[in-house]
């Protein structure tokens, strides 16, 4: 069973250039490219990516709490792990909706509104995780900048930014 319902662009080009009796063969070849081993490999890569993003979020929150006295996780590693998990979930589930709603404002402010979307995601995390706290708005602003910088560096080191290119190459 194939994960792809439609032939790729190369298969479509071949279908248009080949004679009629070869078209069925091209469609069959293009839909048979994802077997069970490739699906398992994709699942393993997805789990690895989720765990790496979680670890990066935990590291970024830790670095922010080290440099900013107003960010606290009660010096409990489990609270930091939970905050990293919640921060990742909030960023993957809530942030796309908020970014879509903030898009007109982002156009007017030339993208600065997206910084405040990231700030809101950090505040939502502090509201959900009981022992993870942000004392002042200025602490949240600086923490957002630090978290962005740490995540940018870690994503580059671990190649997490390259997942779209790798996905497009398949």
Z-matrix of the N, CA and C atoms (Angstrom, degrees):
N
C 1 1.450
C 2 1.515 1 108.29
N 3 1.258 2 116.43 1 139.43
C 4 1.453 3 121.19 2 -175.03
C 5 1.521 4 111.04 3 -98.76
N 6 1.324 5 115.15 4 147.65
C 7 1.459 6 120.46 5 173.24
C 8 1.519 7 111.18 6 -83.37
N 9 1.312 8 116.58 7 -15.00
C 10 1.451 9 122.05 8 -177.01
C 11 1.517 10 109.72 9 -105.03
N 12 1.316 11 116.72 10 127.51
C 13 1.452 12 120.54 11 179.34
C 14 1.517 13 112.16 12 -91.62
N 15 1.305 14 117.47 13 -23.14
C 16 1.447 15 121.45 14 -176.33
C 17 1.519 16 110.09 15 -121.52
N 18 1.334 17 117.16 16 146.71
C 19 1.468 18 119.37 17 177.40
C 20 1.521 19 110.66 18 -67.89
N 21 1.341 20 115.95 19 152.20
C 22 1.455 21 121.54 20 179.16
C 23 1.515 22 112.13 21 -73.73
N 24 1.337 23 118.19 22 176.39
C 25 1.459 24 121.27 23 -177.18
C 26 1.533 25 113.06 24 -64.42
N 27 1.350 26 116.87 25 -34.08
C 28 1.461 27 118.64 26 178.49
C 29 1.522 28 109.99 27 -66.23
N 30 1.327 29 116.41 28 -41.59
C 31 1.453 30 120.05 29 -179.99
C 32 1.519 31 110.82 30 -65.47
N 33 1.319 32 117.07 31 -38.49
C 34 1.457 33 119.69 32 177.91
C 35 1.525 34 111.16 33 -64.85
N 36 1.325 35 116.76 34 -40.33
C 37 1.463 36 119.39 35 178.14
C 38 1.521 37 110.90 36 -64.63
N 39 1.332 38 116.08 37 -40.97
C 40 1.468 39 119.22 38 177.77
C 41 1.521 40 111.42 39 -65.71
N 42 1.321 41 116.47 40 -36.40
C 43 1.461 42 119.76 41 179.15
C 44 1.522 43 111.11 42 -62.95
N 45 1.316 44 115.90 43 -38.37
C 46 1.457 45 119.47 44 -178.94
C 47 1.523 46 111.60 45 -73.65
N 48 1.332 47 117.23 46 -31.93
C 49 1.460 48 120.55 47 -176.41
C 50 1.527 49 113.07 48 -88.45
N 51 1.313 50 119.15 49 -26.15
C 52 1.451 51 122.18 50 -177.47
C 53 1.531 52 111.43 51 -85.11
N 54 1.316 53 116.03 52 158.86
C 55 1.463 54 119.26 53 174.89
C 56 1.527 55 111.51 54 -65.03
N 57 1.321 56 115.43 55 166.27
C 58 1.465 57 122.75 56 -174.24
C 59 1.529 58 112.68 57 -56.95
N 60 1.330 59 119.68 58 -40.19
C 61 1.463 60 120.15 59 -173.82
C 62 1.528 61 111.90 60 -73.61
N 63 1.315 62 119.87 61 -14.50
C 64 1.458 63 122.05 62 177.58
C 65 1.530 64 112.81 63 -90.54
N 66 1.316 65 117.74 64 -13.22
C 67 1.468 66 120.73 65 -175.20
C 68 1.521 67 112.46 66 -64.19
N 69 1.309 68 118.27 67 -41.34
C 70 1.470 69 120.84 68 179.47
C 71 1.519 70 110.64 69 -63.33
N 72 1.326 71 117.00 70 -36.78
C 73 1.461 72 121.64 71 178.95
C 74 1.532 73 110.45 72 -65.49
N 75 1.327 74 118.23 73 -40.73
C 76 1.456 75 122.45 74 179.89
C 77 1.527 76 110.55 75 -65.38
N 78 1.316 77 117.71 76 -42.17
C 79 1.464 78 121.08 77 178.68
C 80 1.527 79 109.49 78 -64.19
N 81 1.314 80 118.42 79 -42.17
C 82 1.460 81 121.40 80 179.22
C 83 1.524 82 110.96 81 -63.74
N 84 1.334 83 117.72 82 -40.10
C 85 1.451 84 120.71 83 179.19
C 86 1.524 85 111.34 84 -67.67
N 87 1.319 86 117.71 85 -38.48
C 88 1.466 87 120.29 86 -176.06
C 89 1.519 88 112.37 87 -73.30
N 90 1.334 89 118.73 88 -26.35
C 91 1.467 90 119.62 89 -179.12
C 92 1.515 91 112.60 90 -91.89
N 93 1.313 92 118.89 91 -10.05
C 94 1.455 93 121.57 92 -179.43
C 95 1.520 94 112.91 93 -94.43
N 96 1.311 95 119.31 94 15.29
C 97 1.457 96 120.21 95 -172.60
C 98 1.519 97 114.02 96 -82.60
N 99 1.313 98 120.08 97 -13.48
C 100 1.464 99 120.95 98 -178.38
C 101 1.517 100 109.57 99 -113.16
N 102 1.310 101 116.04 100 101.52
C 103 1.458 102 120.96 101 178.09
C 104 1.510 103 110.50 102 -94.31
N 105 1.337 104 116.77 103 -178.05
C 106 1.469 105 120.06 104 -178.98
C 107 1.520 106 113.21 105 -64.09
N 108 1.344 107 116.79 106 -33.63
C 109 1.468 108 118.73 107 178.83
C 110 1.517 109 111.41 108 -68.38
N 111 1.329 110 116.59 109 -38.14
C 112 1.465 111 119.23 110 177.97
C 113 1.519 112 110.83 111 -68.54
N 114 1.320 113 117.86 112 -36.46
C 115 1.465 114 120.69 113 177.75
C 116 1.527 115 110.29 114 -65.70
N 117 1.333 116 116.86 115 -39.95
C 118 1.466 117 120.08 116 177.57
C 119 1.522 118 110.57 117 -66.62
N 120 1.325 119 117.06 118 -37.66
C 121 1.461 120 120.63 119 176.90
C 122 1.510 121 111.63 120 -64.43
N 123 1.334 122 115.73 121 -39.52
C 124 1.459 123 119.86 122 177.82
C 125 1.524 124 110.61 123 -64.40
N 126 1.336 125 116.97 124 -41.94
C 127 1.471 126 120.32 125 179.09
C 128 1.523 127 110.72 126 -63.90
N 129 1.329 128 116.64 127 -40.79
C 130 1.471 129 119.93 128 178.99
C 131 1.527 130 110.62 129 -64.51
N 132 1.336 131 116.99 130 -40.96
C 133 1.474 132 119.86 131 177.91
C 134 1.522 133 111.01 132 -65.84
N 135 1.334 134 117.30 133 -36.93
C 136 1.461 135 120.58 134 179.16
C 137 1.526 136 111.26 135 -66.11
N 138 1.323 137 116.38 136 -42.75
C 139 1.474 138 120.25 137 178.13
C 140 1.521 139 110.00 138 -64.68
N 141 1.324 140 116.95 139 -42.39
C 142 1.467 141 120.72 140 178.47
C 143 1.523 142 110.21 141 -60.95
N 144 1.329 143 116.89 142 -42.11
C 145 1.468 144 120.68 143 179.63
C 146 1.528 145 111.18 144 -65.07
N 147 1.316 146 117.11 145 -42.25
C 148 1.469 147 120.95 146 179.58
C 149 1.527 148 110.33 147 -62.28
N 150 1.330 149 116.69 148 -43.72
C 151 1.471 150 120.02 149 179.84
C 152 1.526 151 111.54 150 -67.25
N 153 1.342 152 117.01 151 -37.68
C 154 1.468 153 119.39 152 177.73
C 155 1.523 154 111.78 153 -67.18
N 156 1.328 155 116.68 154 -41.09
C 157 1.472 156 120.04 155 178.05
C 158 1.528 157 109.61 156 -63.63
N 159 1.322 158 116.91 157 -40.45
C 160 1.467 159 120.80 158 177.54
C 161 1.522 160 110.32 159 -61.80
N 162 1.328 161 117.34 160 -46.03
C 163 1.465 162 121.12 161 179.51
C 164 1.531 163 111.04 162 -63.19
N 165 1.317 164 116.76 163 -39.94
C 166 1.475 165 120.18 164 178.07
C 167 1.526 166 110.71 165 -64.36
N 168 1.331 167 117.20 166 -41.23
C 169 1.463 168 120.40 167 178.36
C 170 1.525 169 111.04 168 -64.28
N 171 1.334 170 116.97 169 -41.33
C 172 1.466 171 120.25 170 177.84
C 173 1.527 172 109.99 171 -62.26
N 174 1.334 173 116.63 172 -45.16
C 175 1.468 174 120.30 173 179.56
C 176 1.522 175 111.13 174 -63.47
N 177 1.325 176 117.70 175 -41.29
C 178 1.463 177 121.16 176 -179.37
C 179 1.531 178 111.01 177 -66.09
N 180 1.320 179 117.09 178 -42.25
C 181 1.465 180 119.94 179 177.57
C 182 1.525 181 111.11 180 -65.49
N 183 1.340 182 116.65 181 -37.15
C 184 1.466 183 120.07 182 177.42
C 185 1.523 184 110.91 183 -64.27
N 186 1.333 185 117.18 184 -46.40
C 187 1.465 186 120.77 185 179.76
C 188 1.529 187 110.11 186 -61.99
N 189 1.320 188 116.88 187 -41.05
C 190 1.471 189 119.75 188 177.84
C 191 1.520 190 111.03 189 -62.60
N 192 1.339 191 117.29 190 -39.79
C 193 1.470 192 119.31 191 180.00
C 194 1.527 193 111.99 192 -71.14
N 195 1.334 194 117.35 193 -26.30
C 196 1.464 195 120.24 194 177.47
C 197 1.528 196 110.31 195 -71.83
N 198 1.316 197 117.35 196 -43.17
C 199 1.468 198 121.14 197 -174.94
C 200 1.523 199 113.60 198 -85.42
N 201 1.314 200 118.06 199 -21.03
C 202 1.465 201 120.59 200 -176.55
C 203 1.524 202 108.53 201 -120.54
N 204 1.311 203 115.52 202 119.51
C 205 1.469 204 119.47 203 -176.08
C 206 1.531 205 112.23 204 -70.00
N 207 1.309 206 118.16 205 -20.90
C 208 1.466 207 121.30 206 -178.63
C 209 1.511 208 114.31 207 -83.11
N 210 1.330 209 118.04 208 -2.51
C 211 1.465 210 122.20 209 175.88
C 212 1.517 211 107.06 210 -103.73
N 213 1.321 212 116.48 211 120.64
C 214 1.466 213 119.89 212 -174.78
C 215 1.519 214 110.33 213 -133.58
N 216 1.323 215 114.83 214 141.43
C 217 1.457 216 121.10 215 173.49
C 218 1.529 217 110.43 216 -125.41
N 219 1.322 218 116.94 217 23.31
C 220 1.470 219 125.10 218 177.60
C 221 1.516 220 112.71 219 59.75
N 222 1.316 221 117.87 220 21.91
C 223 1.472 222 123.96 221 -179.97
C 224 1.525 223 112.45 222 51.55
N 225 1.321 224 115.05 223 34.34
C 226 1.460 225 121.99 224 177.19
C 227 1.528 226 107.52 225 -115.10
N 228 1.332 227 116.01 226 118.22
C 229 1.462 228 120.74 227 -175.54
C 230 1.526 229 111.58 228 -61.80
N 231 1.332 230 117.96 229 -33.59
C 232 1.460 231 120.69 230 179.97
C 233 1.521 232 111.64 231 -67.03
N 234 1.315 233 116.95 232 -34.31
C 235 1.471 234 120.32 233 175.96
C 236 1.521 235 109.51 234 -66.07
N 237 1.324 236 116.79 235 -40.15
C 238 1.467 237 120.99 236 177.77
C 239 1.527 238 110.94 237 -64.58
N 240 1.339 239 117.54 238 -41.66
C 241 1.463 240 120.55 239 176.59
C 242 1.527 241 111.60 240 -63.25
N 243 1.328 242 115.90 241 -42.71
C 244 1.465 243 119.93 242 178.39
C 245 1.522 244 111.05 243 -65.54
N 246 1.334 245 117.22 244 -41.05
C 247 1.463 246 120.75 245 178.59
C 248 1.531 247 110.47 246 -63.86
N 249 1.334 248 117.70 247 -39.21
C 250 1.453 249 120.55 248 177.03
C 251 1.516 250 111.97 249 -64.23
N 252 1.332 251 116.56 250 -40.43
C 253 1.459 252 120.93 251 177.82
C 254 1.528 253 111.28 252 -65.44
N 255 1.314 254 116.20 253 -48.11
C 256 1.470 255 120.56 254 -179.92
C 257 1.530 256 110.20 255 -63.82
N 258 1.326 257 117.50 256 -40.61
C 259 1.463 258 121.05 257 178.73
C 260 1.531 259 110.38 258 -61.29
N 261 1.323 260 116.88 259 -41.62
C 262 1.461 261 120.33 260 176.96
C 263 1.522 262 112.53 261 -65.00
N 264 1.321 263 116.74 262 -42.54
C 265 1.467 264 120.49 263 178.70
C 266 1.526 265 111.67 264 -66.29
N 267 1.315 266 116.13 265 -41.93
C 268 1.467 267 119.73 266 178.51
C 269 1.531 268 110.14 267 -63.25
N 270 1.348 269 115.82 268 -41.41
C 271 1.460 270 119.23 269 179.59
C 272 1.520 271 112.15 270 -67.13
N 273 1.323 272 117.81 271 -31.82
C 274 1.456 273 118.84 272 -177.93
C 275 1.527 274 113.44 273 -88.88
N 276 1.324 275 118.67 274 -25.37
C 277 1.461 276 120.88 275 -176.53
C 278 1.529 277 113.36 276 -103.87
N 279 1.308 278 117.27 277 -45.08
C 280 1.462 279 121.07 278 -174.04
C 281 1.536 280 111.83 279 -89.92
N 282 1.319 281 116.12 280 -40.53
C 283 1.462 282 120.55 281 -173.71
C 284 1.532 283 114.34 282 -57.91
N 285 1.344 284 120.53 283 -41.72
C 286 1.464 285 118.20 284 178.94
C 287 1.528 286 113.29 285 -61.04
N 288 1.323 287 116.72 286 -36.68
C 289 1.468 288 120.32 287 179.27
C 290 1.527 289 110.35 288 -68.83
N 291 1.318 290 116.63 289 -44.62
C 292 1.470 291 120.85 290 -179.87
C 293 1.531 292 110.24 291 -65.48
N 294 1.341 293 116.93 292 -39.40
C 295 1.464 294 119.62 293 178.39
C 296 1.530 295 111.23 294 -63.76
N 297 1.320 296 116.20 295 -38.38
C 298 1.464 297 119.46 296 177.76
C 299 1.527 298 110.90 297 -64.96
N 300 1.326 299 116.34 298 -41.59
C 301 1.462 300 120.16 299 178.83
C 302 1.531 301 111.61 300 -69.03
N 303 1.338 302 116.99 301 -30.69
C 304 1.462 303 121.55 302 -178.18
C 305 1.530 304 112.58 303 -88.52
N 306 1.314 305 117.46 304 -0.55
C 307 1.463 306 120.52 305 -175.57
C 308 1.529 307 113.78 306 -57.60
N 309 1.333 308 120.23 307 -44.97
C 310 1.476 309 118.26 308 177.38
C 311 1.529 310 112.70 309 -60.95
N 312 1.324 311 116.91 310 -40.12
C 313 1.456 312 120.76 311 177.78
C 314 1.528 313 110.92 312 -67.50
N 315 1.325 314 116.54 313 -35.82
C 316 1.467 315 120.29 314 178.33
C 317 1.526 316 111.05 315 -65.88
N 318 1.303 317 116.92 316 -35.51
C 319 1.473 318 120.27 317 176.85
C 320 1.527 319 109.52 318 -65.76
N 321 1.315 320 116.67 319 -43.20
C 322 1.472 321 120.35 320 -179.49
C 323 1.526 322 112.28 321 -67.45
N 324 1.333 323 116.76 322 -34.54
C 325 1.469 324 120.24 323 -177.07
C 326 1.524 325 112.35 324 -98.32
N 327 1.319 326 117.28 325 9.57
C 328 1.466 327 123.10 326 179.89
C 329 1.532 328 112.10 327 58.40
N 330 1.322 329 116.36 328 37.94
C 331 1.465 330 121.78 329 173.68
C 332 1.507 331 115.79 330 94.82
N 333 1.312 332 118.14 331 -8.11
C 334 1.470 333 119.74 332 -178.81
C 335 1.528 334 110.86 333 -64.82
N 336 1.316 335 117.75 334 -26.83
C 337 1.466 336 120.86 335 179.02
C 338 1.524 337 111.23 336 -61.05
N 339 1.330 338 117.94 337 -29.77
C 340 1.465 339 120.45 338 179.15
C 341 1.524 340 111.58 339 -66.85
N 342 1.320 341 117.77 340 -28.55
C 343 1.467 342 120.21 341 173.89
C 344 1.526 343 109.64 342 -61.96
N 345 1.320 344 116.41 343 -42.36
C 346 1.461 345 119.77 344 -179.81
C 347 1.527 346 111.90 345 -72.59
N 348 1.322 347 117.41 346 -24.59
C 349 1.465 348 120.29 347 171.50
C 350 1.528 349 109.16 348 -65.16
N 351 1.337 350 117.25 349 -44.65
C 352 1.469 351 120.92 350 177.03
C 353 1.530 352 110.97 351 -62.24
N 354 1.312 353 116.27 352 -39.10
C 355 1.459 354 121.51 353 177.18
C 356 1.529 355 110.54 354 -61.81
N 357 1.319 356 116.18 355 -42.66
C 358 1.466 357 120.81 356 177.94
C 359 1.526 358 111.30 357 -62.88
N 360 1.325 359 118.04 358 -38.42
C 361 1.467 360 121.13 359 178.72
C 362 1.535 361 110.67 360 -62.71
N 363 1.326 362 115.90 361 -37.17
C 364 1.460 363 120.07 362 177.15
C 365 1.531 364 110.64 363 -67.79
N 366 1.322 365 116.94 364 -41.10
C 367 1.460 366 120.06 365 177.49
C 368 1.527 367 111.39 366 -65.98
N 369 1.323 368 118.17 367 -40.09
C 370 1.469 369 120.77 368 177.60
C 371 1.526 370 109.90 369 -60.65
N 372 1.335 371 115.94 370 -40.43
C 373 1.462 372 119.62 371 177.15
C 374 1.525 373 110.93 372 -61.07
N 375 1.326 374 117.06 373 -42.77
C 376 1.475 375 119.33 374 179.82
C 377 1.524 376 111.82 375 -68.85
N 378 1.325 377 117.90 376 -27.01
C 379 1.464 378 120.17 377 177.26
C 380 1.523 379 111.39 378 -75.41
N 381 1.328 380 116.99 379 -32.45
C 382 1.465 381 120.46 380 -177.59
C 383 1.528 382 111.52 381 -81.41
N 384 1.331 383 117.36 382 -43.57
C 385 1.474 384 121.33 383 -177.35
C 386 1.525 385 107.77 384 -88.38
N 387 1.336 386 118.56 385 116.85
C 388 1.460 387 120.91 386 -171.17
C 389 1.530 388 115.47 387 -61.93
N 390 1.317 389 118.64 388 -43.42
C 391 1.463 390 120.22 389 -174.99
C 392 1.524 391 113.76 390 -92.87
N 393 1.316 392 117.80 391 4.15
C 394 1.453 393 121.66 392 174.93
C 395 1.521 394 106.98 393 -97.53
N 396 1.340 395 116.70 394 117.83
C 397 1.466 396 118.52 395 -172.72
C 398 1.522 397 111.75 396 -132.03
N 399 1.328 398 113.47 397 152.31
C 400 1.463 399 122.93 398 174.86
C 401 1.526 400 105.68 399 -122.76
N 402 1.339 401 116.78 400 122.20
C 403 1.459 402 120.23 401 -174.63
C 404 1.525 403 113.58 402 -77.26
N 405 1.343 404 117.68 403 -48.25
C 406 1.461 405 120.91 404 -173.96
C 407 1.522 406 110.08 405 -132.12
N 408 1.328 407 114.77 406 161.09
C 409 1.453 408 120.58 407 178.47
C 410 1.524 409 110.94 408 -61.65
N 411 1.315 410 117.38 409 -39.09
C 412 1.468 411 120.11 410 179.68
C 413 1.524 412 111.22 411 -64.58
N 414 1.329 413 117.06 412 -33.81
C 415 1.463 414 120.29 413 175.52
C 416 1.530 415 110.48 414 -64.13
N 417 1.321 416 116.04 415 -40.23
C 418 1.463 417 119.99 416 179.03
C 419 1.527 418 111.07 417 -66.43
N 420 1.335 419 117.11 418 -37.88
C 421 1.473 420 120.45 419 178.37
C 422 1.523 421 110.16 420 -62.39
N 423 1.331 422 116.72 421 -49.67
C 424 1.462 423 119.86 422 -179.51
C 425 1.530 424 111.47 423 -66.67
N 426 1.327 425 116.91 424 -36.96
C 427 1.464 426 119.94 425 177.90
C 428 1.523 427 110.84 426 -64.30
N 429 1.317 428 117.41 427 -39.02
C 430 1.468 429 120.83 428 177.76
C 431 1.522 430 110.45 429 -61.56
N 432 1.309 431 117.05 430 -42.04
C 433 1.471 432 120.52 431 179.02
C 434 1.523 433 110.53 432 -65.76
N 435 1.324 434 117.15 433 -43.71
C 436 1.469 435 120.62 434 -179.20
C 437 1.528 436 110.68 435 -66.69
N 438 1.323 437 117.01 436 -43.65
C 439 1.467 438 120.34 437 179.51
C 440 1.518 439 110.29 438 -62.07
N 441 1.322 440 116.96 439 -41.91
C 442 1.469 441 120.42 440 177.43
C 443 1.531 442 110.27 441 -60.40
N 444 1.335 443 117.16 442 -46.83
C 445 1.464 444 120.70 443 -177.56
C 446 1.532 445 111.50 444 -64.71
N 447 1.322 446 116.75 445 -45.63
C 448 1.471 447 119.91 446 -179.31
C 449 1.526 448 110.27 447 -64.73
N 450 1.327 449 117.92 448 -44.95
C 451 1.461 450 120.42 449 178.95
C 452 1.526 451 111.72 450 -63.82
N 453 1.321 452 117.81 451 -37.91
C 454 1.467 453 120.25 452 177.55
C 455 1.525 454 110.76 453 -61.62
N 456 1.318 455 116.62 454 -44.66
C 457 1.471 456 120.62 455 179.85
C 458 1.530 457 110.50 456 -66.24
N 459 1.330 458 117.18 457 -47.37
C 460 1.464 459 120.16 458 -177.83
C 461 1.529 460 111.95 459 -67.04
N 462 1.316 461 117.66 460 -38.72
C 463 1.465 462 120.16 461 177.40
C 464 1.525 463 110.62 462 -62.75
N 465 1.320 464 116.92 463 -37.05
C 466 1.465 465 119.98 464 177.80
C 467 1.524 466 111.21 465 -69.40
N 468 1.328 467 117.21 466 -41.27
C 469 1.465 468 121.09 467 -179.67
C 470 1.529 469 111.03 468 -64.00
N 471 1.324 470 117.18 469 -44.45
C 472 1.454 471 121.18 470 -176.94
C 473 1.529 472 113.66 471 -89.91
N 474 1.319 473 117.63 472 -0.67
C 475 1.464 474 120.94 473 177.47
C 476 1.511 475 114.19 474 71.74
N 477 1.314 476 117.41 475 27.63
C 478 1.462 477 120.00 476 -179.70
C 479 1.521 478 112.39 477 -75.42
N 480 1.321 479 117.83 478 -18.37
C 481 1.466 480 120.63 479 176.80
C 482 1.520 481 111.74 480 -77.46
N 483 1.338 482 117.18 481 -15.82
C 484 1.455 483 120.96 482 -174.98
C 485 1.521 484 113.47 483 -89.10
N 486 1.317 485 119.23 484 5.27
C 487 1.459 486 120.26 485 -175.04
C 488 1.515 487 111.86 486 -67.90
N 489 1.320 488 118.33 487 -30.64
C 490 1.468 489 119.55 488 178.72
C 491 1.522 490 110.95 489 -70.18
N 492 1.351 491 116.61 490 -40.10
C 493 1.465 492 119.27 491 178.11
C 494 1.526 493 110.59 492 -65.77
N 495 1.327 494 116.74 493 -41.37
C 496 1.466 495 119.99 494 179.19
C 497 1.524 496 111.03 495 -65.60
N 498 1.297 497 116.45 496 -36.76
C 499 1.461 498 120.79 497 179.10
C 500 1.519 499 110.79 498 -69.37
N 501 1.328 500 117.03 499 -38.25
C 502 1.459 501 120.67 500 179.63
C 503 1.530 502 111.61 501 -70.60
N 504 1.328 503 117.09 502 -27.50
C 505 1.461 504 120.94 503 -178.64
C 506 1.530 505 111.21 504 -73.80
N 507 1.341 506 117.18 505 -20.72
C 508 1.468 507 119.22 506 -178.86
C 509 1.464 508 112.41 507 -78.09
